[in-house]
């Protein structure tokens, strides 16, 4: 009896850690953004703070997570790409920087980071692109909207894109996936959007070379629909998982190269969120500029990457000038006019001659 109990306890010990296997994987990161390898768990609600810190922005509360170390003050990545994959706890991504377990997988958004980007870089052209599981799946803000107007917005437009030239259907090994099934098309449409984003960045490389940081928040739910329809042990789910792993690996490498090895690419895999997330989506064609100098919303002053440089120049120049004034004043105060000052002696002689 004791032997049976011990064996059962050992089996439960092996199974329980796999129940909560959600993870955060850093696919790409520049050398000046330091991710330490380890098994430090991070809460889902802290993901926006982690993204903000990697981009060099401040957060309201300190992130007490040893996975991200502080980096250089004057170096920031040009872009941050966060891909959230729903319906699976982990993906096979061998060429990654680091991977961490994800605890408390609550829904989160990067809206606060997007608002920071737009308020600080209002005069530039930051790309803020968000893909969310809603009726209108793509919505964007900022001056770079015109570049991404060719991207499909609704689910019908995305599915229509699969039948056009340059579709991913011609290059993907579909295997058990069908072009006619609703859930299969949802998954393939998300893969198509990833492909179209990199294609547009290839065509408009100036967006990846400007001074304003870009933000991409992409949430993929196609894999979750496949698991709900076919099951986790189905060939459709296994084929889709293999396709998505390969596509995300290539997507991260492409974005990293386009931004000159100065982009952070993270992948969050979560089997299911603990609470549903609802949000109001907006069309790309109806987006507006949210930065207005005369706005009554108490927005921060305009900021650019030269602020830290100018601040240090002005600060140290003022310190040097202040020390110089103090030293000159001290020497003048303690100077003997009858011995040191040529002005005093010449003035004294002139008075005597008069």
C-alpha positions in Angstrom: 0.0 0.0 0.0 2.8 2.4 0.9 4.5 1.6 -2.4 1.4 2.4 -4.4 0.9 5.7 -2.5 4.5 6.6 -3.2 4.2 5.9 -6.9 1.0 7.9 -7.2 2.5 10.8 -5.4 5.5 10.7 -7.7 3.3 10.7 -10.7 1.3 13.7 -9.4 4.6 15.5 -8.7 5.6 15.1 -12.4 2.2 16.1 -13.7 1.3 19.1 -11.6 4.2 21.4 -12.9 3.0 20.8 -16.4 -0.5 22.1 -15.6 0.5 25.7 -15.5 3.1 25.7 -18.3 2.4 29.1 -19.8 5.6 30.9 -20.7 7.2 34.1 -21.9 9.9 33.6 -24.5 12.3 36.3 -25.7 13.0 35.5 -29.3 15.3 38.4 -30.1 16.9 41.2 -28.1 19.8 43.6 -28.8 22.9 43.3 -26.8 22.1 46.3 -24.6 18.8 44.8 -23.4 19.9 42.3 -20.8 17.6 39.3 -20.3 19.1 36.8 -17.7 18.5 33.2 -18.3 16.7 31.5 -15.4 13.4 30.1 -14.2 12.1 33.3 -12.7 8.3 33.5 -13.1 6.6 36.7 -14.2 3.0 37.6 -13.7 0.8 38.3 -16.7 -0.2 41.7 -15.3 3.5 42.7 -15.3 4.0 42.1 -19.0 3.2 45.8 -20.0 5.7 47.1 -17.4 8.3 44.7 -18.7 7.7 46.0 -22.3 7.8 49.6 -21.2 11.1 49.1 -19.4 12.7 47.4 -22.4 11.8 50.4 -24.4 13.4 52.8 -21.9 10.1 54.2 -20.4 9.4 54.6 -16.8 6.7 52.7 -14.9 4.6 53.6 -11.9 5.9 50.6 -9.8 9.3 49.1 -9.8 9.5 45.7 -11.5 11.1 43.4 -9.0 11.8 40.7 -11.5 15.4 39.5 -12.0 14.9 38.4 -15.5 15.4 41.9 -16.9 18.5 43.8 -15.9 19.1 47.5 -16.3 20.9 48.5 -19.4 22.6 51.6 -20.9 20.9 54.9 -20.3 21.4 56.3 -23.8 20.5 53.1 -25.8 17.0 52.0 -26.5 15.6 49.4 -29.0 13.9 50.8 -32.0 10.9 48.4 -31.7 9.2 46.0 -29.4 7.1 43.2 -30.8 4.9 41.2 -28.4 3.1 38.2 -29.8 0.5 36.5 -27.6 -0.5 33.0 -28.7 -3.6 31.6 -27.1 -4.4 27.9 -26.9 -1.0 26.4 -26.1 1.3 26.6 -23.1 4.6 26.5 -24.9 6.0 26.4 -28.4 9.2 24.9 -29.8 11.4 27.9 -30.3 14.9 26.7 -30.0 16.6 29.9 -31.3 15.6 32.2 -28.4 17.4 34.4 -26.0 15.6 33.3 -22.8 12.3 31.7 -21.6 10.4 32.2 -18.3 7.4 30.6 -16.8 4.2 32.8 -16.8 2.1 32.8 -13.7 -1.3 34.4 -13.1 -2.2 34.6 -16.8 -4.7 37.5 -16.7 -5.6 39.4 -19.8 -3.4 42.5 -20.5 -3.0 45.1 -23.1 -0.2 47.5 -24.1 -2.4 50.5 -24.3 -0.5 52.4 -21.7 2.8 51.8 -23.6 1.1 52.9 -26.8 -0.1 56.1 -25.2 3.5 56.8 -23.9 4.9 56.3 -27.4 2.5 58.8 -28.9 2.8 61.4 -26.2 6.6 61.4 -26.3 7.1 61.1 -30.0 4.2 63.1 -31.4 6.2 64.8 -34.1 7.7 61.6 -35.4 6.1 58.6 -37.1 5.9 55.9 -34.6 4.3 52.6 -35.7 1.7 51.3 -33.1 0.0 48.3 -34.5 -2.3 46.0 -32.5 -4.0 42.8 -33.6 -6.8 41.7 -31.3 -9.4 38.9 -31.5 -12.4 41.1 -32.4 -14.6 41.9 -35.3 -12.1 44.4 -36.6 -8.9 42.6 -35.9 -6.4 45.3 -36.8 -6.3 48.8 -35.5 -3.5 51.4 -35.4 -2.7 54.9 -34.3 -0.2 57.4 -35.4 1.2 59.1 -38.5 2.4 55.8 -40.0 -1.1 54.6 -40.7 -0.9 55.3 -44.4 1.8 52.7 -44.8 -0.4 50.0 -43.3 -3.7 50.9 -45.0 -3.1 48.0 -47.4 -3.4 45.5 -44.5 -6.7 43.7 -44.3 -8.8 45.0 -41.3 -11.7 42.6 -40.9 -11.8 38.9 -40.8 -13.5 38.8 -44.3 -10.7 40.9 -45.7 -8.1 38.8 -44.2 -9.7 35.6 -45.6 -10.0 37.2 -49.0 -6.3 38.0 -48.8 -5.5 34.3 -48.6 -6.8 33.8 -52.1 -4.7 36.6 -53.7 -1.2 36.5 -55.1 1.6 36.3 -52.5 -0.6 34.3 -50.1 1.1 32.0 -47.5 -1.1 29.1 -48.7 1.4 28.5 -51.5 4.4 28.1 -49.2 3.0 26.5 -46.1 2.8 22.7 -45.6 -0.9 22.6 -44.8 -1.0 18.8 -44.4 -4.3 18.2 -42.4 -5.4 21.8 -42.4 -8.3 22.7 -44.7 -8.8 25.8 -46.8 -12.5 25.6 -46.3 -12.9 25.1 -42.6 -13.7 28.2 -40.5 -11.2 27.5 -37.7 -8.4 26.6 -40.1 -8.9 29.8 -42.1 -8.8 31.8 -38.9 -5.4 30.3 -38.0 -4.1 30.8 -41.6 -5.3 34.4 -41.7 -3.2 35.2 -38.7 -0.2 33.7 -40.3 -0.9 35.8 -43.4 -1.0 39.0 -41.3 2.4 38.3 -39.8 3.7 37.8 -43.4 2.1 41.0 -44.6 3.5 43.1 -41.8 7.1 42.1 -42.6 6.5 42.6 -46.3 5.3 46.1 -45.7 8.3 46.8 -43.5 10.5 45.6 -46.2 8.8 47.9 -48.6 9.0 50.9 -46.2 12.3 50.5 -44.5 12.4 54.2 -43.5 9.9 53.4 -40.7 12.5 51.1 -39.1 15.3 53.7 -39.3 13.7 56.8 -37.7 14.2 58.0 -34.2 10.7 57.1 -32.9 10.3 53.6 -31.3 7.6 51.3 -32.8 5.3 49.0 -30.9 3.6 45.8 -32.2 1.1 43.9 -30.0 -0.3 40.9 -31.8 -2.7 38.4 -30.2 -3.3 35.2 -32.1 -6.3 33.1 -31.2 -6.4 30.7 -34.2 -4.6 27.9 -32.3 -7.2 28.2 -29.5 -10.0 27.7 -32.0 -8.3 24.7 -33.5 -7.9 23.0 -30.1 -11.5 23.7 -29.2 -12.8 22.2 -32.5 -10.4 19.3 -33.1 -8.7 18.8 -29.7 -5.1 18.9 -28.6 -4.3 15.5 -29.9 -5.7 16.1 -33.4 -3.4 16.2 -36.5 -4.8 19.7 -37.3 -3.6 21.0 -34.0 -0.2 19.4 -34.2 0.4 20.7 -37.8 -0.8 24.2 -36.9 1.6 24.2 -33.8 4.5 23.2 -36.0 3.6 25.8 -38.6 3.3 28.6 -36.0 6.6 27.7 -34.4 8.4 28.0 -37.7 6.6 31.2 -38.7 7.2 32.9 -35.4 10.9 32.0 -35.5 11.2 33.5 -39.0 9.1 36.5 -38.1 11.3 37.4 -35.2 14.5 37.1 -37.2 13.0 39.2 -40.0 11.8 42.0 -37.7 15.1 41.9 -35.8 17.1 42.3 -39.1 14.8 45.1 -40.4 15.4 47.2 -37.3 19.1 46.8 -37.5 19.5 44.3 -34.7 17.7 46.8 -32.4 14.3 45.2 -31.7 12.9 43.1 -28.9 10.6 40.3 -29.9 8.7 38.4 -27.2 6.2 35.5 -27.5 3.7 34.8 -24.7 2.1 31.4 -24.9 -1.0 30.9 -22.7 -3.5 28.0 -22.8 -6.3 30.2 -21.6 -6.7 33.5 -19.8 -8.3 33.5 -16.4 -10.9 36.2 -17.3 -12.2 37.3 -20.7 -10.8 40.5 -22.1 -13.2 42.9 -23.8 -12.1 46.1 -25.6 -13.5 48.5 -28.1 -11.7 48.1 -31.4 -11.2 50.7 -34.0 -10.7 50.6 -37.7 -7.4 51.6 -39.3 -9.3 54.0 -41.6 -10.9 55.8 -38.7 -7.9 56.3 -36.5 -7.0 59.8 -35.4 -3.9 61.6 -34.1 -4.1 61.5 -30.3 -1.3 64.0 -29.8 -2.5 67.6 -29.7 -0.4 70.4 -28.3 -3.6 72.3 -27.3 -5.2 69.2 -25.8 -6.7 69.7 -22.3 -5.6 66.3 -21.2 -2.4 67.3 -19.4 -0.1 65.5 -21.8 3.6 65.4 -21.3 5.9 67.8 -23.1 7.4 66.8 -26.5 10.3 64.5 -26.1 13.0 63.2 -28.4 16.1 61.1 -28.2 18.3 64.2 -27.9 16.8 65.2 -24.6 19.2 63.3 -22.4 22.2 64.6 -24.3 21.1 68.2 -24.2 20.2 67.9 -20.5 23.7 66.6 -19.6 25.4 69.3 -21.7 23.4 72.1 -20.0 23.8 70.6 -16.5 27.6 70.2 -16.6 28.1 73.5 -18.4 26.1 75.3 -15.6 28.1 73.5 -12.9 31.4 74.5 -14.5 30.3 78.1 -15.0 29.1 78.3 -11.4 32.4 76.9 -10.1 34.3 79.4 -12.3 32.3 82.4 -11.0 32.9 81.2 -7.3 36.7 80.9 -7.9 37.0 84.3 -9.7 34.9 86.0 -7.0 37.0 84.4 -4.2 40.3 85.5 -5.8 39.0 89.1 -6.4 37.8 89.3 -2.8 41.2 88.3 -1.4 43.3 90.2 -3.8 45.7 93.0 -2.5 45.0 96.1 -4.7 48.4 97.7 -3.8 50.3 94.6 -4.9 48.4 92.7 -7.5 46.2 95.1 -9.4 47.8 97.0 -12.3 44.5 98.8 -12.7 44.8 100.2 -9.2 48.4 101.3 -9.7 47.8 103.1 -13.0 44.7 104.8 -11.6 46.6 106.0 -8.5 49.4 107.5 -10.7 46.9 109.3 -12.9 45.3 110.8 -9.8 48.7 112.1 -8.6 49.5 113.6 -11.9 46.2 115.4 -11.9 
